[in-house]
Amino acid sequence: MNIQNLIIYKLNPLYHVLIEIDQELNFNIIQIQNENLLHKEIKNLENYLVITKKKLQNINNQYMLEQTPIKISQLVEKLNIEFLKMQFSNKSNIIINNYLIDLNTRELSLKDKKLKLTEKEISVILYLSNNKIPISIRELQVNVWQYQPDIETHTVETHIYRLRKKIANIFNEENFILSKKDGYTIK
C-alpha cells in the first residue's frame, strides 16, 4: 500500500501534537513552512495531503483546517476520509494516449479542454483501448451493447461516428478512433 504522506503547512502546534502520537497514526508526517519547499516536496510524492489554514494555489490534495480547536480523533477521522476520497478519485482516472478519462465525471480531457461523454461512449473507448488489435462491429455489439451476435443493426457505427465527431469538434483530433478493415481501434 502507498504511504500516506501528511504535510503540515505552517501549523507548528499541530505538527508537534501529531508527532507525539505518531505511533498511533498511519501517516508519514512532514512539516513545511515555505511554499517553494512545499512545491518541491509534493513533486516527489504520490499519496499526500496538505493540511493548511487557507487554500493554496496550484496545490492539489488540500485539507483546510478551518475549525479549531478540534478533537484529535475527529481530525484523524477527517484525514482518513480525505485519503480515501483521493484513492477513489485516483482509481477513476484512466490515461489513454495523451487523454484522461475521468470515470466519475464522465469526461475526456486533454490539457484544458474537456468533453462530456455518455456511459456507452466511455465503454466503447475503454473496450477499444484495452485491445491492441482492431475490434469488429460484432464484438462491440456483443461485449459493449450486450446484443446477440446475429442481430442486424447500425448502432455501433452510429455511436462511433458521433463519438468521433464530438472528439474532432473539441480536440481537433480526427484519428482518435481509427476504422480498419477488421474493425475499430484507438491509435
N, C-alpha and C positions, 0 to 999 in steps of 0.2 A: 504494500500500500504506500502511496505517496506520503511523504512527511508533510504535515500541515504546518506551515510557517506563519506565525502570528507576529506581525510587525507593529510595534507600539511606536507611534509617531508623535513626538513632543508631549508625551504623557508620562513623565518620570515616576510619579507616585504609583500609577497603575503598573508600570513595568516592575517596580520593586515588589509590589504585592504579588504579582504573578510569578516572579522568580522565587519568592518564598514558598509558594505552593506548587512549584514546577513538577515535582514528582507525581502529583495528582492529575496533571494535565497531559493531554496528548498533542501538545503543540511544541514546536521549536520556537522559542520566544526571542525576538530580535528587537533591540531598541535603536531607533534612529531619530536624530534631532535635526537633520538637514535635508532639504528636499532634493538636492542634487545626489546625495548619498542614497536617498530613498529610490530614486530612479535607477541608479546603478545596481542597487541590491535586487530590485524586482526583475531586472533583466535576467538574472541568474536563477530565478525561482520559478517553478511551475505552479505550485499549490500554495498560494499565500493570501493573507487577508491583512489589510492595513487598518488598524484602529486609530481613529483621529477624532478631533473635536469638530473640525469643519471639513467640508468637501474639498478635495484636492483635484485640480485639473489634470487631465491626461493620466490618471491612475485608475486602473480597474480594481475590482475587489476591495471595496472600502466598507467599513462599518463605522458610522458616526456615533460616537458616544455622547449623546446629547443630554441624557438624563442622569445626573449624578446627585447624590450618591446612589449606587446600585449594589445590590447584594451580589457577591462574587458568584454564587451559584446561578443566579439569573444571567449574569454576564457570560459565564461559560456555556450555558444553555443557548443563548443567542449566538455566540460564536460558532458553536457546533451546527446550529441551523444554517448559518451563513456558509459554512464549509460544505454542508450537504447541498445547498442551493447551487453553489459553484460546481460541485461534482455533477449534479444533474444537468446543468447548463453545458458543461464541457462535453458530456456524452451526447448531447443533442446537436452538436455541430459536426458536420461532415465536410471534408475538403475534397473537391473533385476538380482536378487541374488547378486553375487559379481561383475557382469559385468556392464559396462557402454556402452550404445549405444548413439553415437553422431549422431543425425539425419542430421546435416549439412554436416559432412564429410562422413557419412555412414560408420562408423567404430564401431566395437565391441571391447572393450578393457578390459583388466584385468591386473592391475599393469602396467608394462612397455611393455606389448605385445598388438599389435593391429592387427585387421583383417578387411580388406575392405569387405563390403557387398554390394550386389545389393539392389535395392529398394524393389524387391519382397522378398528377404531374410529378410529384416527388417520388412516388412509387416507380414510375417509368424511369426517371433519371437514375434512381438508386439501382434498379434492376439492370439497366444498361451499363452503369459504371462498374458493377460488380462482376461483369463478364468481359473478357478481353476479346472475344470473338463476336461477330455480328449476330444479333438475336432476331429470329424470324418473327413475322407477324403472328403466326400460330402460337409460338412460345409465349409471346407477350399476352395474347388472348387468354391462354391457359393460366399463366403464372401471375399476371398482374390483374387482369379483369375477371379471372375465375370462370371464363366461358368454356363451353365444351369445344373441343378442337374442330368439330365438323360444322359449327355454325358459321354462316357466311355473313360477315359484317365489315364495315369500313371504320369501325370505332377507333382502332389503333392508329390507322393512317390519319384520321381526322384529328385525334388528340395530338399526335406528334407534329402535324402540320401547324396547329395552333400554338403549341409549345415553342416550336422553332421561331414562329413569327413573334411571339412575346419576347423571347430572348434576343432576337435580332433588333427589335424596337428599342429595348432598354440598354443592351450591352454592345450593340453593333456587331454581334457575333453570328455570322451566317452558318458556321460549321461546328456548332456545339454538338448537335446530334447529326451524325452522318448516315446517309442512306447508301447501303451497299447492295449488291445483287442478292446476298444471302440474308439481308435484314438490316437492322439499325444498330449503330454503335456510337459511343461517345468518344470523340477524338482524344 
